[in-house]
């Protein structure tokens, strides 16, 4: 038995003993807030197969984990074929960080397309739920940075306990990657918010189109509470503080993951646009129909500086899972899920 097989077998055992008791098979995950209206958050643009000359295209996805349907290599291959200049991954490469190297091997499918990941809870916690001592968590963050964030193009924030950075794509797109999982129950933290404000100011002064990615969605969104809502009062306060900065510096769009589904929604009444994309192979939200966002996918994002009304357009690229392939669907409530 290989290391990965042993890890996944242990995960299955933990899932049975820790999660399945008390779960009602067939019912929808309790975290879903949109009720019978989830279908109204299922909208996206239709993009050409290749980006026009004046457009920069990037790919974005999140939550691969055990990826039984092999969505990740397909997404990487499609992103490369359809002209993406970078792939931003929003966390949870594998079920636990000890086997992230298996995901690293699949990066070959991207060819020369740069890969920029955010840290997810499965990178920090054992199986995504078991928090280790602070020193061990910091070691995991450091290992993540060494493996993925050592490129010269990355503006890495000088924090030991979080993985925070920004990167420019062809001098037009400024993409900020935040960390709202390393400090469990503490949100972003004051230092990260101060760094964010400074980075946003610099990008705004440079007339960049600003995009932001992170693992967990902001609190009080209309679709799911499987977001910063779960992490307590300080996290909610930090979520509000980050949202205020995003609006102040006119962030074009925010991308989040963690919940294994797709949704497009305004974060608040002021209309800051968010795309939830957690469909790159992890088990889809329990009981969520495909029409409501329960499908494997990744996003193509086209950015044009010449269109002031709609500088960012987003297409969902759905994974075509034909027999014998079957979509990976969870029978566990999101707040308890580990497999």
C-alpha positions in Angstrom: 0.0 0.0 0.0 1.4 3.4 -1.0 1.6 6.4 1.4 -1.3 8.1 -0.4 -3.5 4.9 -0.3 -2.7 4.5 3.4 -3.6 8.1 4.1 -6.9 7.9 2.3 -7.8 4.6 4.0 -7.2 6.2 7.4 -9.3 9.2 6.3 -12.2 6.9 5.4 -12.1 5.3 8.9 -12.0 8.7 10.5 -14.8 9.9 8.3 -17.0 7.0 9.4 -16.4 7.3 13.2 -16.3 11.1 13.4 -18.7 12.3 10.8 -21.3 9.9 9.7 -23.1 9.4 13.0 -26.2 11.6 13.0 -26.0 12.6 9.3 -29.3 12.2 7.5 -28.6 10.6 4.1 -30.2 12.4 1.3 -30.8 15.7 3.1 -28.9 18.9 2.1 -25.9 20.1 4.1 -27.0 22.4 6.9 -24.5 25.1 5.8 -26.4 26.0 2.6 -28.3 29.3 3.2 -29.8 29.9 -0.3 -32.5 27.3 0.2 -34.8 26.9 -2.8 -33.2 29.9 -4.4 -29.7 28.4 -5.0 -30.3 28.2 -8.7 -30.4 32.0 -8.9 -26.7 32.1 -8.1 -25.9 29.9 -11.2 -24.8 32.4 -13.8 -21.7 33.0 -15.7 -20.4 34.4 -19.0 -19.6 32.6 -22.2 -16.0 33.1 -23.4 -14.4 32.3 -26.7 -12.2 29.2 -26.9 -9.1 31.5 -26.9 -8.8 35.0 -25.4 -8.9 37.9 -27.8 -5.6 39.8 -28.3 -6.6 42.6 -25.9 -7.6 40.2 -23.1 -5.6 38.4 -20.4 -7.0 35.0 -19.3 -6.3 33.3 -16.0 -7.8 30.1 -14.6 -9.1 29.7 -11.0 -10.3 26.7 -9.0 -10.2 25.1 -5.6 -10.6 22.0 -3.5 -9.2 19.0 -5.2 -8.3 16.8 -2.2 -8.8 13.1 -2.9 -10.1 13.9 -6.4 -11.6 10.4 -7.2 -12.9 11.7 -10.5 -9.5 13.1 -11.6 -10.8 16.6 -12.1 -7.5 18.4 -11.4 -5.4 17.0 -14.3 -8.3 17.7 -16.6 -8.6 21.3 -15.3 -4.9 21.9 -15.7 -4.9 20.6 -19.2 -8.0 22.6 -20.2 -6.5 25.8 -18.7 -3.3 25.4 -20.7 -5.2 24.6 -24.0 -7.5 27.6 -23.6 -4.8 30.2 -23.2 -4.6 30.8 -19.4 -1.6 32.9 -18.4 -1.7 31.6 -14.8 -3.7 29.2 -12.6 -4.8 30.3 -9.2 -5.7 27.5 -6.8 -7.7 28.4 -3.7 -6.6 25.7 -1.3 -7.0 22.0 -0.3 -4.8 20.3 -2.8 -5.0 17.0 -1.0 -6.8 15.5 1.9 -3.8 16.3 4.1 -0.6 18.2 3.5 1.6 15.1 3.9 0.6 14.0 0.5 0.5 17.4 -1.3 3.5 16.1 -3.3 1.1 13.9 -5.3 -0.7 17.0 -6.4 2.6 18.6 -7.3 3.3 15.8 -9.7 0.1 16.7 -11.6 1.4 20.3 -12.2 3.1 18.9 -15.4 -0.3 19.1 -17.0 -0.1 22.9 -16.8 3.1 23.0 -18.9 4.6 26.5 -18.5 1.5 28.1 -17.0 2.5 29.5 -13.6 0.7 27.9 -10.6 -0.3 30.1 -7.6 -2.0 28.4 -4.7 -3.6 29.7 -1.6 -3.3 27.7 1.7 -6.4 25.8 2.7 -7.4 24.2 5.9 -6.2 20.8 4.7 -2.8 22.2 4.2 -2.7 23.3 7.9 -4.9 20.8 9.8 -4.6 17.0 9.7 -7.5 15.9 7.5 -8.8 19.5 7.6 -10.2 19.3 11.2 -7.4 18.3 13.6 -5.5 21.4 14.6 -1.9 20.8 15.5 0.3 22.8 18.0 1.3 26.3 16.9 4.9 25.3 16.1 3.7 22.4 13.9 1.2 24.6 12.1 4.0 27.1 11.4 6.1 24.3 10.0 3.4 23.4 7.6 3.0 27.0 6.5 6.7 27.2 6.0 6.8 23.9 4.0 3.9 25.2 1.8 5.8 28.4 1.0 9.0 26.5 0.2 7.1 24.1 -2.2 4.9 26.6 -4.0 5.8 30.3 -3.3 9.5 30.6 -4.0 9.2 32.3 -7.4 10.7 35.7 -8.0 7.4 37.1 -9.4 5.7 36.6 -6.0 5.5 39.5 -3.6 5.4 37.4 -0.4 4.3 39.0 2.8 6.8 38.7 5.7 4.8 36.6 8.0 5.9 33.4 9.6 2.5 32.0 10.5 0.5 32.8 7.3 0.9 32.3 3.5 0.0 35.7 2.0 1.2 37.2 -1.2 0.4 39.1 -4.4 1.5 38.7 -8.0 1.0 40.6 -11.2 0.0 38.9 -14.4 1.3 40.7 -17.5 1.4 44.0 -15.7 -2.4 44.4 -15.9 -3.9 42.0 -13.3 -2.9 42.3 -9.7 -4.0 39.2 -7.9 -3.9 39.1 -4.1 -3.9 35.8 -2.2 -5.0 35.9 1.4 -4.8 33.4 4.2 -7.9 33.0 6.4 -7.2 29.5 7.6 -3.8 29.4 9.3 -5.0 31.4 12.3 -8.0 29.3 13.3 -10.7 31.4 14.9 -8.6 34.5 14.5 -9.6 35.6 11.0 -6.9 37.4 9.0 -5.2 39.1 11.9 -4.2 42.7 12.2 -0.8 42.3 10.5 -2.3 40.7 7.4 -5.0 43.4 7.2 -2.4 46.1 7.4 -0.3 44.4 4.7 -3.5 44.1 2.6 -4.3 47.8 2.9 -0.8 48.8 1.7 -0.8 46.3 -1.2 -4.2 47.4 -2.3 -3.1 51.1 -2.2 0.0 50.3 -4.3 -2.0 48.3 -6.9 -4.7 51.0 -7.1 -2.0 53.7 -7.6 -0.7 51.6 -10.5 -4.1 51.4 -12.1 -4.2 47.6 -11.9 -7.3 45.5 -12.1 -7.4 43.9 -8.7 -8.6 40.4 -8.0 -8.5 38.7 -4.6 -8.5 34.9 -3.8 -8.7 33.1 -0.5 -9.8 29.7 0.8 -12.8 30.5 2.9 -15.6 32.8 1.8 -16.3 36.1 3.6 -18.8 35.9 6.5 -22.5 36.8 5.9 -22.6 35.8 2.3 -26.0 34.8 0.9 -25.0 31.2 -0.2 -23.3 29.3 2.6 -22.1 29.6 6.2 -19.3 27.2 5.5 -17.1 30.2 5.4 -15.5 32.7 7.9 -18.9 32.6 9.7 -17.7 29.3 11.3 -14.6 30.8 12.9 -16.2 33.0 15.5 -16.6 36.8 16.3 -13.0 37.8 15.6 -13.1 36.1 12.1 -16.4 37.8 11.3 -14.9 41.2 12.4 -11.9 40.6 10.2 -14.1 39.6 7.3 -16.0 42.9 7.6 -12.6 44.8 7.7 -11.3 43.1 4.6 -14.6 43.7 2.8 -14.3 47.5 3.6 -10.8 47.5 2.1 -12.0 45.6 -1.0 -14.7 48.2 -1.6 -12.5 51.2 -0.8 -9.9 50.1 -3.4 -12.4 49.0 -5.9 -11.5 45.3 -6.1 -13.0 43.9 -9.3 -13.9 40.5 -8.0 -13.2 38.1 -5.1 -12.8 34.3 -5.5 -13.3 31.8 -2.7 -13.5 28.1 -2.2 -13.9 25.7 0.8 -17.5 24.9 0.0 -17.6 22.3 -2.7 -19.9 23.9 -5.2 -20.2 26.9 -7.6 -22.0 30.1 -6.9 -21.9 33.7 -8.2 -23.2 36.4 -5.8 -22.8 39.9 -4.6 -21.2 39.9 -1.1 -23.4 42.8 0.1 -25.9 45.5 -1.0 -23.0 47.5 -2.6 -22.5 44.7 -5.1 -18.9 43.5 -4.6 -18.9 40.4 -6.9 -17.8 37.0 -5.5 -17.3 33.7 -7.2 -17.4 30.5 -5.1 -15.4 27.8 -6.9 -14.8 24.6 -4.8 -15.4 22.0 -7.5 -12.0 20.7 -8.6 -12.5 17.1 -7.3 -13.4 17.2 -3.6 -16.8 15.6 -2.7 -19.6 17.9 -3.8 -21.9 19.5 -1.2 -24.2 16.9 0.4 -27.6 16.9 -1.3 -26.9 19.8 -3.6 -28.3 19.3 -7.1 -26.3 20.1 -10.2 -28.7 22.9 -11.0 -27.9 24.5 -7.7 -24.2 24.4 -8.1 -23.3 20.8 -7.2 -20.9 20.0 -10.0 -17.1 19.6 -10.6 -15.6 22.6 -12.5 -13.0 25.3 -12.6 -13.2 28.9 -13.9 -11.8 30.8 -16.8 -11.5 34.6 -16.1 -10.9 37.1 -18.8 -9.7 40.6 -17.9 -9.8 43.5 -20.3 -8.5 47.0 -19.3 -10.4 48.5 -22.2 -13.9 47.7 -20.9 -14.6 49.9 -17.9 -18.1 48.5 -17.5 -17.2 44.9 -17.4 -13.4 44.4 -17.0 -13.8 40.9 -15.6 -15.8 38.1 -17.3 -16.0 34.6 -15.8 -16.9 31.3 -17.4 -17.6 28.1 -15.6 -15.9 25.1 -17.3 -17.9 22.0 -16.3 -16.2 18.7 -15.9 -17.8 16.1 -18.2 -17.8 13.0 -16.1 -18.9 10.1 -18.4 -19.2 6.5 -17.3 -17.4 4.7 -15.7 -16.5 8.1 -14.1 -19.0 9.3 -11.5 -19.0 12.7 -9.7 -17.7 12.6 -6.2 -20.6 13.5 -3.8 -20.5 13.7 -0.1 -23.1 12.1 2.3 -21.7 14.2 5.2 -22.7 17.7 6.4 -20.1 20.2 5.3 -19.2 21.3 8.8 -18.2 17.7 9.6 -16.8 16.5 6.3 -13.2 15.3 6.1 -13.1 13.0 3.1 
